[in-house]
Amino acid sequence: MDDLIKTAAEAAEADAMPHMHEVHSDPDAQNAQDQPMPKGVTAKPVAQKSPAQWAYERTILYLKKFEEGLDDGHEIAMGFAGTDAGVLRIEGMGYFDPDIVTFYGVDQTGNKMQLVQHVSQLSVLFRALPKAVETAAPKRIGFKLIQDLEQGDA
């Protein structure tokens, strides 16, 4: 517990700031909370964000962190639980206020896919897939999504 006495302003600010905590078995693993939060995540108090925006922003942080651990031979994809839909190679992500998050991409055969999901059912399984043969470098959507959050326009 924090034994410090806080002013009302300090307490309100602490409630408005997003908090993140992780523990890994590898002592050298960099935790997501060790990285600075993008401007788009911290500019607006959490209480003023829709469930869709808040889920979108946090999912991006995890997505980018996952991508940072991939080698040049792999790209991020999303698996689906309870269905034979396979995986979606993530090429884009968005949200629709107040409560929808969507993922855009292609399946393993290159067919276009889109997942539209209510935030109450959001469950994302990231997977590393070998990169598409025809691309010279792996696509990194997480870096583009973080760049968008850094601009603070989300």
C-alpha positions as CSV (number, residue, x, y, z in Angstrom):
1,M,0.0,0.0,0.0
2,D,1.0,3.5,-0.6
3,D,1.5,5.4,2.7
4,L,1.8,8.8,1.0
5,I,-1.0,11.3,1.4
6,K,-2.1,12.5,-2.0
7,T,-4.0,15.6,-3.0
8,A,-7.3,15.3,-4.8
9,A,-5.5,16.3,-8.0
10,E,-2.8,13.6,-7.6
11,A,-5.5,10.9,-6.8
12,A,-7.5,12.0,-9.9
13,E,-4.4,11.9,-12.1
14,A,-3.4,8.5,-10.8
15,D,-6.9,7.2,-11.6
16,A,-6.7,8.7,-15.1
17,M,-3.4,7.1,-16.0
18,P,-3.3,3.6,-17.4
19,H,-1.4,1.1,-15.3
20,M,0.2,-2.1,-16.6
21,H,2.0,-4.9,-14.9
22,E,3.7,-8.1,-16.2
23,V,6.0,-10.8,-14.8
24,H,8.0,-13.2,-16.9
25,S,10.1,-16.2,-16.1
26,D,13.0,-14.9,-18.2
27,P,14.7,-12.2,-16.1
28,D,16.0,-10.5,-19.3
29,A,12.6,-10.2,-20.8
30,Q,11.5,-6.6,-21.3
31,N,8.1,-6.0,-19.9
32,A,5.6,-4.0,-21.8
33,Q,5.2,-1.6,-18.8
34,D,8.9,-0.8,-19.1
35,Q,8.2,1.0,-22.4
36,P,6.8,4.6,-22.5
37,M,3.1,4.8,-23.1
38,P,2.3,6.4,-26.5
39,K,0.7,9.9,-26.3
40,G,-2.6,8.5,-27.7
41,V,-2.9,6.2,-24.6
42,T,-2.2,8.8,-22.0
43,A,-3.6,12.0,-23.5
44,K,-7.2,11.2,-22.6
45,P,-8.2,9.9,-19.1
46,V,-9.4,6.2,-19.2
47,A,-12.8,7.2,-17.8
48,Q,-13.3,9.3,-21.0
49,K,-12.6,6.5,-23.4
50,S,-15.1,4.2,-24.9
51,P,-14.7,0.5,-24.1
52,A,-13.8,0.0,-27.8
53,Q,-11.0,2.7,-27.8
54,W,-9.6,1.4,-24.5
55,A,-9.5,-2.2,-25.7
56,Y,-8.0,-1.1,-29.1
57,E,-5.2,0.8,-27.4
58,R,-4.2,-1.9,-25.0
59,T,-4.4,-4.6,-27.7
60,I,-1.9,-2.5,-29.8
61,L,0.6,-2.4,-26.9
62,Y,0.5,-6.2,-26.6
63,L,0.6,-6.6,-30.4
64,K,3.7,-4.4,-30.8
65,K,5.4,-6.2,-27.9
66,F,4.7,-9.6,-29.5
67,E,6.1,-8.4,-32.8
68,E,9.3,-7.1,-31.2
69,G,10.1,-10.7,-30.3
70,L,9.7,-12.0,-33.9
71,D,12.6,-12.6,-36.2
72,D,12.7,-11.5,-39.8
73,G,11.2,-14.7,-41.0
74,H,7.9,-14.3,-39.1
75,E,4.9,-12.0,-39.0
76,I,2.1,-11.6,-36.5
77,A,-1.1,-13.4,-37.0
78,M,-4.2,-14.0,-34.9
79,G,-5.6,-17.4,-34.0
80,F,-9.3,-18.2,-33.5
81,A,-10.6,-20.3,-30.7
82,G,-13.6,-22.6,-31.1
83,T,-13.7,-22.3,-34.9
84,D,-12.0,-23.8,-38.0
85,A,-11.4,-20.3,-39.4
86,G,-7.7,-20.8,-39.0
87,V,-5.6,-17.7,-38.5
88,L,-5.7,-14.1,-39.7
89,R,-2.4,-12.4,-40.7
90,I,-3.0,-9.0,-39.1
91,E,-2.7,-6.1,-41.6
92,G,-4.9,-3.6,-39.8
93,M,-6.9,-2.9,-36.7
94,G,-9.6,-0.4,-35.7
95,Y,-12.5,0.3,-33.4
96,F,-16.0,1.6,-33.7
97,D,-17.4,3.4,-30.6
98,P,-18.7,2.5,-28.2
99,D,-17.9,-1.3,-28.1
100,I,-16.6,-2.9,-31.4
101,V,-12.9,-3.8,-32.2
102,T,-12.0,-5.0,-35.6
103,F,-9.0,-6.8,-37.2
104,Y,-8.2,-6.8,-40.9
105,G,-6.0,-9.2,-42.8
106,V,-5.7,-12.3,-44.8
107,D,-5.7,-16.0,-44.0
108,Q,-2.9,-18.5,-44.8
109,T,-4.0,-18.8,-48.4
110,G,-4.2,-15.0,-49.0
111,N,-8.0,-14.7,-48.8
112,K,-9.2,-11.5,-47.3
113,M,-10.5,-11.7,-43.7
114,Q,-12.0,-9.3,-41.1
115,L,-12.9,-10.0,-37.5
116,V,-15.5,-7.7,-35.9
117,Q,-15.8,-8.3,-32.2
118,H,-17.7,-6.8,-29.3
119,V,-15.3,-5.8,-26.5
120,S,-17.0,-8.1,-24.0
121,Q,-16.0,-11.1,-26.1
122,L,-12.5,-9.9,-27.0
123,S,-10.0,-12.6,-26.7
124,V,-6.9,-12.3,-28.9
125,L,-4.4,-15.1,-29.5
126,F,-1.2,-13.8,-31.2
127,R,0.7,-16.3,-33.3
128,A,4.0,-16.1,-35.2
129,L,3.6,-17.3,-38.8
130,P,6.3,-17.6,-41.4
131,K,6.3,-14.4,-43.5
132,A,4.6,-14.4,-46.9
133,V,7.1,-15.7,-49.4
134,E,6.5,-12.8,-51.9
135,T,7.5,-10.1,-49.5
136,A,11.1,-9.0,-49.0
137,A,10.7,-7.9,-45.4
138,P,8.2,-9.0,-42.8
139,K,5.2,-6.7,-42.4
140,R,5.1,-5.0,-38.9
141,I,1.6,-3.6,-38.3
142,G,2.4,-3.0,-34.6
143,F,4.8,-0.3,-35.4
144,K,2.3,1.5,-37.6
145,L,-0.4,1.2,-34.9
146,I,1.9,2.5,-32.2
147,Q,2.9,5.4,-34.6
148,D,-0.8,6.3,-34.9
149,L,-1.2,6.2,-31.1
150,E,1.9,8.4,-30.7
151,Q,0.2,11.0,-32.7
152,G,-2.7,11.0,-30.2
153,D,-5.5,11.0,-32.7
154,A,-7.2,7.7,-31.7
